[in-house]
């Protein structure tokens, strides 16, 4: 794998990790501590899902509602 690809992939993974941490922080500040299942879902989510969940933080009445795939 070319060096550029490795660097690009590492940056993307780092950005995704940062987005997941920020979402978890926002949820914890609004709703209180998250459980292991919620944290696991956040950590394993793709970027599109993290963005969709971030959009719901201020309208939802619980962390579970934010992470609900049906919303």
N, C-alpha and C positions, 0 to 999 in steps of 0.2 A: 504494500500500500504506500503510495507517495506521501511524503512528509506533509504536504499541504492538506491532504485528505485527513490525516491524523490530527493535525492542528485544528482544522475546521470542525471535525467531529468532537474534539475535546471542548472547543468553545461552545458548541451547540449543547453538549451535555451539561456544561457548567451553567449555561443560561437557563436550561430547563430545571436544574436543581435549584437555582436561585428563585425562579418563578414559583416552584413548589413550596419553598421555604416562606416566601412572602404570602402566598395564599394561606398556608397553615397559620402564620402569625395573624393575619387579618381575621380568620375564623376564630382563633383563640381569644383575640381581643374582644370580638363581638359576642361570642357564645360561650366562652370558657374553654377549659381543657378538652382536647380532642382525644378520642380513644385510639387504640392501636390500629383498628380496622380503618378508621377515617384517615389516619396518618399514612397507612400503607397505600390506600387508594390514591391519595394526593401524590405520594412519591413515585407511584408507578404510572401516573397519567401522562398522556402526551400533551404537547403544547396547546393544541386546539382545545382539548378538554379543560386544561388549566385556565385558559382564557374564558371559556364559557362559564366555568364555576366562579371565576373572579367577578364576572358581570352580575352574578346572582347574590353576592355577599350582602348587599345593602337592601335587597328586597325580601330575602328569605327570613323566616322566623326561627330557624335552627340550622346547625351545620349539616344535619342530615338532608334538609331541603336543598341546600346548596349543592350537595354531592349527589342528589337524586338524578339519575339518568333520564327520568321521565319528564323533568321540568323543562 
